[in-house]
Amino acid sequence: MKTINIALVCLLPLTFLGSGCKLDRFPETEFSDVNFWNTETDLINACNRMYQELPGYGIDNRAEDNIGPGSNQVSTGSRPVPGSSGDWTDPYKRIFTANNILEKAGKAAVSETVKNRYFAEARFFRAYNYFSLMQKYGAVPLLLKTLDITSPELSMPRTPRAQVAQQIYDDLDFAAQWLPSRAELPAAQFGRLTKSVAWAFKARVALYEGTRAKFHNDGDWQSHLNKAVDAATLVMAQGHILNPSYSNQFLIAGEGPTNTENIFVKIYGPSSANVLLGHNNSRDLENGRIAPTRSLLRQYLYTDGLPAWTTENAPSATKSALFIPESNEVNYDDIFKNRDPRLKLTLFLIGEQAYQRPWVPVTSLGSRTAFAGKKGFSLADNAINNQATVDKTLIRYAEVLLIYAEAKFELSGAISDADLNLTVNALRDRAGFNIQLTNAFATANSLDMRDEIRRERSVELALENFRYDDLIRWKTAEVVLPQEILGGKFNTTDWNLPNPGSLALNANGIVIAEPASARAFRADRDYLYPIPLNEISLSGNNVVQNPNW
């Protein structure tokens, strides 16, 4: 299956490659614009660079849903203002690549339609990277051309956030106009951008900007949310369907163009026998670099469709009769009983074949919570070092459905049962969770519809690196992030330990992975990242630091 994607996985840094991974005949030292930008193949190879630069698997321990072996400076409120940071420079390097293509590809001897397809790819990737910057820093300098050491734009100030957002929308609209549809994309080009990718990403951006503006009281949130609904609707008309298997969505079995839940992926491979681009996701899970927390487990509903905790990790007003109070948990697995099926598809239970052995709770490998992530884990990948080849799904159809549901609700404070069936209940059905969320069910059980839509997002997209950004846009980070981080319930039988030893346990015998005293979030400062000092200096102090940093 992976051989069709070889052009996207065999790129070498700083070198343009031709189809089939053969190096261009021109050595890098002799390579010039005169010899390039002439044919469609040149445009394809230039755009391949942007796919190569695309971030794939990564670990996000900034929220409270998972932690790593050590404390995270973002979630603990202890980060300093950096001198420099890849969070700023890496997106701008990728924006340079996109701008370079937009400036030079116009001379190619191809039709305007062909040119515009690759201009569309460049503009999508430019938008993708500006959104990454805007999420972290807010307003940033908006550069729409390449610079050299004499360019006056090197000292330009930050561009207003609304203007950056509008440019992102403009780029994505252009991309959607000129990219092929999902159905038009040949199977051999799987991994390249389509209209669905542009619309789905626009929906993501618009939901973020709309809810951020709404809850931070900053701008015209309705226009963004309307864009989110419109863009999601366009994706939903493209014929995408959910993968019948939630587990397989994150494994080799879920790869390729036949699984139309895949909207945008980072290609790895082409195979474990021929690894041109690999990753270490399964080993990261084993080594506790992604350690799920009790806060995450508390998000999952019980099989009667009722919660025990809110999405802000507080006891819910309505509690399921199936809930076992944490003081009454006897066994490690008690917290998994009678829950949304996705919980057992996301974490290992006692005795399940896990990291080269049946799972036994342990913190010695770095998993400070003693909970073990299962989502996307492969025994075959775990046996090799940095040679795993499961593609990384960056946008999937499930997210689009969740965007649609949340945006529809936030626009009017209500959502129809028809829209719930189209979105939330479709995801539950796929997972085998047969309790439907309806307005009547929510009313009868005193459930907050906003909280339940957010819960569905937190559960469906668990451990996919959305949680921190969701807390930021919802303006709940100041409530959620300072809370203590708890893990599994200790007992001598399940843990195969004669006593807790050096484990820090609370009064209920639950692991305290990180106490509340070690965590902090300043609402007047931490909703934006600090701008690296080097960037301020290089701009001649025209770039102004974010508040209170």
C-alpha positions in Angstrom: 0.0 0.0 0.0 2.8 2.4 0.9 4.7 2.2 -2.4 2.2 4.7 -3.9 3.4 7.3 -1.5 7.1 7.1 -2.1 7.4 10.5 -3.5 6.3 12.0 -0.3 8.4 10.0 2.1 11.8 9.9 0.4 12.7 13.6 0.5 16.1 14.5 1.8 16.7 17.9 3.6 17.7 20.8 1.3 17.5 18.6 -1.8 14.8 18.6 -4.5 14.1 15.0 -5.5 12.4 13.8 -8.7 9.7 11.2 -8.9 10.8 7.7 -7.7 13.2 9.3 -5.3 16.0 9.9 -7.8 18.2 12.8 -7.1 17.9 15.6 -9.7 20.8 15.6 -12.1 22.0 19.0 -10.9 24.3 18.9 -7.8 23.2 21.2 -5.1 26.2 23.4 -5.6 25.2 23.9 -9.2 21.5 24.1 -8.7 19.9 27.3 -9.8 16.5 28.8 -10.5 17.4 28.9 -14.2 17.4 25.1 -14.2 14.2 24.7 -12.2 10.6 26.0 -12.0 10.1 25.0 -15.7 7.9 21.9 -15.7 5.0 20.4 -13.7 7.5 17.9 -12.3 9.6 20.8 -11.0 6.5 22.2 -9.3 5.6 18.9 -7.8 9.1 18.4 -6.4 9.2 22.0 -5.0 5.9 21.4 -3.2 7.1 18.0 -1.9 9.4 20.0 0.3 6.4 21.4 2.2 5.1 17.9 2.8 8.6 16.9 4.1 8.7 19.8 6.5 5.2 19.0 7.8 5.3 18.0 11.5 4.0 14.5 12.2 4.1 12.5 15.4 4.9 14.6 18.4 4.3 14.6 22.1 2.1 17.2 23.7 2.2 17.2 27.5 1.0 20.7 28.0 -2.5 20.0 29.3 -3.7 17.7 32.1 -4.8 14.7 30.0 -1.3 13.3 29.8 2.1 14.0 31.2 5.6 12.9 30.4 8.4 11.5 32.5 9.2 15.0 33.9 7.3 18.2 34.5 6.3 20.4 31.6 7.2 24.0 31.9 4.0 25.2 30.2 1.6 23.2 32.4 3.5 24.0 35.5 3.7 27.7 34.8 7.5 27.7 35.1 8.6 28.5 31.6 11.0 31.4 31.2 11.0 33.8 28.3 13.3 32.1 25.8 16.1 33.7 23.8 15.0 31.7 20.8 12.4 29.0 20.1 11.5 26.6 17.3 7.9 27.4 18.0 8.5 30.7 16.3 11.3 30.0 13.8 10.2 26.7 12.4 6.8 27.9 11.1 8.5 30.9 9.6 11.0 28.6 7.8 8.1 26.7 6.3 6.3 29.9 5.4 9.5 30.9 3.5 9.3 27.7 1.6 5.7 28.4 0.6 6.4 32.0 -0.3 9.4 31.0 -2.4 7.1 28.6 -4.5 4.5 31.4 -4.9 7.1 33.8 -6.2 9.0 31.5 -8.5 6.6 28.9 -9.9 4.9 31.4 -12.1 7.5 30.9 -14.8 6.8 27.2 -15.4 5.6 26.4 -18.9 2.3 24.8 -17.8 -1.3 25.9 -17.9 -2.7 28.3 -15.3 -4.8 25.5 -14.0 -1.7 23.4 -13.2 0.1 26.4 -11.7 -2.8 27.2 -9.5 -3.0 23.7 -8.1 0.6 24.0 -6.8 0.0 27.6 -5.8 -2.9 26.2 -3.8 -0.6 23.7 -2.1 1.8 26.5 -1.1 -1.0 28.7 0.2 -2.4 25.9 2.2 0.9 25.3 3.9 1.4 29.0 4.5 -2.0 29.1 6.2 -1.2 25.9 8.2 1.9 27.5 9.6 0.4 30.9 10.3 -2.3 29.2 12.4 0.4 27.4 14.4 2.0 30.8 15.2 -1.3 32.5 15.9 -2.4 29.8 18.3 0.7 30.3 20.4 1.5 34.0 20.0 -1.6 35.8 18.9 -0.6 38.6 16.5 2.5 37.9 14.5 4.3 39.6 11.6 2.5 38.6 8.4 5.0 38.0 5.7 3.7 37.2 2.2 7.0 37.2 0.3 10.5 36.0 0.8 13.1 38.2 2.5 16.8 38.8 2.3 19.1 40.5 4.7 18.3 43.9 3.3 14.5 43.6 3.5 12.8 46.3 5.6 10.2 43.7 6.7 12.8 42.2 8.9 11.9 44.9 11.4 8.2 44.9 10.9 5.9 44.9 13.9 3.3 42.3 14.7 0.2 42.2 12.3 -3.2 42.4 14.1 -4.6 39.0 14.8 -7.7 39.6 12.8 -5.6 40.4 9.7 -3.6 37.3 10.1 -6.7 35.2 10.5 -8.2 36.8 7.3 -5.1 35.9 5.3 -5.4 32.3 6.5 -9.0 32.2 5.3 -8.0 33.8 2.0 -5.2 31.3 1.5 -7.5 28.3 2.3 -10.3 29.6 0.1 -7.8 29.8 -2.8 -6.6 26.3 -2.0 -10.1 24.9 -2.0 -10.8 26.5 -5.3 -7.9 24.9 -7.1 -7.2 21.6 -5.3 -8.7 18.4 -6.6 -11.6 16.9 -4.7 -11.1 13.7 -2.7 -12.8 11.7 -5.5 -10.6 13.3 -8.2 -7.3 12.6 -6.5 -5.7 9.5 -8.0 -4.9 6.8 -5.5 -1.2 7.1 -6.4 -1.3 10.7 -5.1 -2.8 9.8 -1.7 -1.3 12.2 0.9 -1.5 15.2 -1.4 -3.9 18.0 -0.6 -7.5 18.0 -1.6 -10.5 20.4 -1.3 -11.5 18.4 1.8 -8.2 19.2 3.5 -8.5 22.9 2.8 -12.2 23.1 4.0 -11.5 20.9 7.1 -8.6 23.0 8.2 -10.6 26.2 7.6 -13.2 24.7 9.9 -10.6 24.0 12.5 -9.2 27.5 12.3 -12.7 29.1 12.4 -13.8 27.1 15.4 -10.7 28.0 17.3 -10.9 31.7 16.4 -14.7 31.8 17.0 -14.7 30.2 20.4 -11.5 32.0 21.5 -13.1 35.3 20.6 -16.4 34.4 22.3 -14.9 33.2 25.6 -12.1 35.8 25.7 -14.5 38.6 24.7 -12.3 39.5 21.8 -13.9 40.2 18.5 -16.7 39.1 16.1 -17.0 35.4 17.2 -20.2 34.8 15.2 -18.5 35.3 11.8 -15.8 32.8 12.6 -18.3 30.2 13.8 -20.4 30.6 10.7 -17.3 30.0 8.7 -16.7 26.8 10.7 -20.2 25.5 10.1 -20.0 26.4 6.4 -16.6 24.8 5.9 -17.5 21.6 7.8 -20.7 21.3 5.8 -18.6 21.4 2.6 -16.4 18.6 3.9 -19.5 16.6 4.9 -20.7 16.7 1.3 -17.5 15.1 -0.1 -18.4 11.5 0.7 -16.2 10.9 3.7 -17.3 8.2 6.1 -16.0 7.1 9.5 -13.7 4.1 9.7 -15.9 1.3 11.1 -13.1 0.5 13.6 -12.0 3.1 16.1 -8.9 1.2 17.0 -7.8 0.5 13.4 -8.0 4.2 12.5 -4.6 4.7 14.3 -2.9 1.6 12.9 -1.6 0.3 9.5 -5.1 -1.2 8.9 -6.5 2.4 8.8 -4.1 3.7 6.2 -4.6 4.7 2.7 -7.3 6.3 0.4 -9.9 3.6 1.0 -10.3 4.8 4.5 -12.0 8.2 3.9 -11.9 9.2 7.5 -8.4 10.1 6.6 -8.5 13.7 5.4 -4.9 14.8 5.9 -2.0 12.6 6.8 1.7 12.7 7.2 3.1 9.8 5.2 5.7 7.5 6.7 7.4 4.5 5.3 7.1 3.2 2.7 7.5 0.0 4.8 9.3 -1.4 7.9 11.6 -3.2 5.5 12.4 0.1 3.7 12.2 2.9 6.1 12.9 6.3 4.5 10.9 8.1 7.1 10.0 6.6 10.5 8.9 7.5 13.9 8.9 6.1 17.5 5.3 6.5 18.7 4.9 3.0 20.2 8.2 3.2 22.0 7.2 6.6 23.3 4.1 5.1 24.8 6.1 2.3 26.4 8.6 4.7 27.9 5.9 6.9 29.5 6.5 9.9 27.3 2.7 9.9 26.9 1.2 9.0 30.3 -2.6 9.3 30.4 -4.0 10.8 33.6 -7.0 10.2 35.8 -8.3 13.6 34.5 -8.6 12.0 31.1 -10.3 8.9 32.3 -12.9 11.0 34.2 -14.1 12.5 30.9 -15.6 9.2 29.7 -19.3 8.6 30.3 -20.7 5.5 31.9 -22.8 3.0 29.9 -26.0 4.7 31.0 -24.8 7.8 29.2 -24.2 9.8 32.4 -21.0 11.3 33.7 -19.4 11.6 37.1 -17.1 14.5 36.3 -17.3 17.7 34.2 -15.0 18.5 31.4 -13.2 20.9 33.8 -12.5 17.9 36.1 -15.0 18.8 38.8 -17.7 16.5 40.2 -20.7 16.7 38.0 -24.1 17.7 39.4 -25.6 14.5 37.8 -23.7 11.3 38.6 -24.1 7.9 37.0 -25.4 5.2 39.3 -22.6 3.1 37.8 -19.9 5.4 39.1 -17.6 3.9 41.7 -16.4 6.6 44.1 -12.6 6.8 44.0 -12.4 6.0 47.7 -14.3 2.8 47.0 -12.2 1.6 44.1 -10.7 -1.7 45.1 -8.9 -2.8 42.0 -6.9 -0.9 39.4 -9.5 -1.8 36.7 -12.5 -0.5 38.7 -12.3 2.9 36.9 -12.7 1.1 33.5 -15.9 -0.7 34.4 -19.2 0.2 32.6 -17.7 3.0 30.6 -17.8 4.3 27.0 -16.1 1.6 24.9 -13.5 4.1 23.7 -11.8 4.1 27.1 -10.8 0.5 26.8 -9.7 1.2 23.2 -7.4 4.0 24.4 -5.8 2.6 27.6 -4.6 -0.9 28.6 -6.3 -2.9 31.4 -4.6 -5.3 33.7 -3.3 -8.4 31.9 -3.8 -7.1 28.3 -0.9 -7.7 26.0 0.9 -4.4 26.0 4.5 -3.2 25.8 6.1 -6.6 25.1 4.3 -8.2 28.1 0.9 -8.2 29.7 0.2 -4.9 31.4 0.9 -4.5 35.0 0.7 -1.0 36.6 4.2 0.5 36.9 5.7 3.9 37.1 9.3 2.8 36.7 9.4 3.3 32.9 8.5 6.9 33.2 4.7 6.6 33.2 4.2 8.6 36.3 0.5 7.9 36.3 0.7 4.1 36.0 -1.9 4.4 33.1 -0.8 3.0 29.8 -1.8 4.4 26.4 -3.0 1.9 23.8 -4.2 4.2 21.0 -2.0 3.8 18.0 0.2 1.2 19.8 1.7 -1.6 17.6 3.8 -4.5 19.0 5.6 -4.7 15.6 6.5 -1.0 15.8 7.6 -1.4 19.4 10.2 -4.0 18.4 12.1 -1.5 16.2 13.8 1.8 17.0 12.5 4.9 15.2 11.4 2.8 12.2 7.6 2.7 12.7 5.8 3.6 9.6 2.1 4.1 10.6 1.0 7.3 8.9 0.1 10.2 11.2 -3.5 11.4 10.7 -3.4 15.2 11.0 -7.1 15.8 10.2 -9.8 13.1 10.3 -13.5 13.2 9.5 -14.4 12.7 13.2 -12.9 16.0 14.0 -14.9 17.7 11.3 -18.1 16.3 12.8 -17.2 17.6 16.2 -16.3 21.0 14.8 -19.7 21.2 13.2 -21.5 20.2 16.4 -19.7 22.6 18.6 -19.9 25.6 16.2 -23.7 25.0 15.7 -24.2 24.9 19.4 -22.1 28.0 20.2 -23.8 30.1 17.6 -27.2 29.8 19.2 -26.8 28.0 22.5 -28.8 25.1 21.1 -28.4 22.2 18.7 -31.0 20.0 17.1 -31.3 16.3 17.6 -30.8 15.9 13.8 -27.4 17.6 14.1 -26.5 15.5 17.2 -27.3 12.3 15.2 -25.2 13.5 12.4 -22.2 14.2 14.6 -22.0 13.1 18.3 -24.2 10.1 17.9 -22.5 8.9 14.7 -19.2 8.8 16.6 -20.8 6.9 19.5 -22.4 4.4 17.1 -19.0 3.8 15.5 -17.5 3.0 18.9 -20.3 0.7 19.9 -21.6 3.1 22.5 -25.4 2.8 22.2 -26.6 5.7 24.4 -27.7 8.6 22.2 -27.3 12.2 23.2 -30.6 14.1 22.6 -32.0 17.2 23.9 -34.6 15.3 25.8 -31.9 13.0 27.4 -29.9 16.1 28.4 -32.9 17.8 29.9 -34.2 14.7 31.8 -30.7 14.2 33.4 -29.9 17.9 33.9 -26.9 17.7 31.6 -25.2 20.8 30.2 -25.2 20.4 26.4 -22.1 22.5 26.0 -20.2 20.3 28.4 -21.4 17.1 26.7 -20.3 18.3 23.3 -17.0 19.2 24.7 -16.8 15.9 26.4 -17.4 14.1 23.2 -14.5 16.0 21.6 -12.2 15.2 24.5 -13.0 11.5 24.4 -13.0 11.0 20.6 -9.8 12.9 20.1 -8.1 11.8 23.3 -4.3 11.8 23.2 -4.3 13.4 19.7 -2.8 16.7 20.9 -5.9 18.8 21.0 -6.6 19.2 24.7 -4.2 22.1 25.5 -5.4 24.2 22.6 -9.1 23.5 23.5 -8.5 24.7 27.1 -7.0 27.8 25.8 -9.8 28.7 23.4 -12.5 27.8 26.0 -10.7 29.9 28.5 -10.8 27.1 31.1 -7.0 26.6 31.3 -6.9 28.8 34.4 -9.2 26.4 36.1 -8.0 23.0 34.8 -4.2 23.3 34.5 -3.4 24.2 38.2 -5.1 21.0 39.4 -3.2 18.1 40.8 -2.4 15.2 38.4 -3.6 11.8 39.6 -3.0 8.4 38.2 -4.0 4.8 39.0 -5.3 3.2 42.2 -2.6 1.3 44.0 -3.1 -2.1 45.5 -0.5 -4.8 46.2 -2.1 -7.5 44.1 -2.6 -5.7 40.8 0.6 -3.8 41.0 2.7 -6.9 42.0 4.4 -4.7 44.6 4.5 -5.7 48.4 4.0 -2.0 49.3 3.7 1.4 47.7 7.4 2.1 48.3 8.2 5.5 47.0 4.8 6.1 45.4 3.1 9.3 46.4 -0.5 8.4 47.2 -3.5 10.5 48.3 -5.9 9.5 51.0 -7.8 7.2 48.6 -4.6 5.3 47.6 -4.4 7.0 44.2 -1.0 8.0 42.7 -0.3 11.7 42.9 1.8 12.1 39.8 2.1 15.9 40.2 0.7 17.9 43.1 -1.3 21.0 42.6 1.5 23.0 44.4 3.8 22.2 41.4 1.3 23.5 38.8 0.2 27.1 37.9 -1.5 29.1 35.2 -1.7 32.9 35.2 -4.8 34.1 33.4 -3.2 37.5 32.8 -0.2 36.0 31.0 -0.3 32.3 30.0 -3.0 32.3 27.4 -0.3 33.4 25.0 3.3 32.2 24.7 6.2 34.6 25.4 7.8 35.9 22.2 11.5 34.9 22.1 13.8 37.8 23.0 15.9 37.3 19.9 12.9 38.0 17.7 12.2 41.2 19.6 15.8 42.3 19.3 16.1 41.5 15.6 13.0 43.6 14.9 14.6 46.6 16.5 12.0 46.2 19.3 9.2 46.8 16.9 7.8 43.3 17.8 6.3 43.9 21.2 6.3 41.2 23.9 3.0 39.6 25.0 1.4 41.0 28.2 3.1 40.3 31.5 6.0 38.3 30.2 
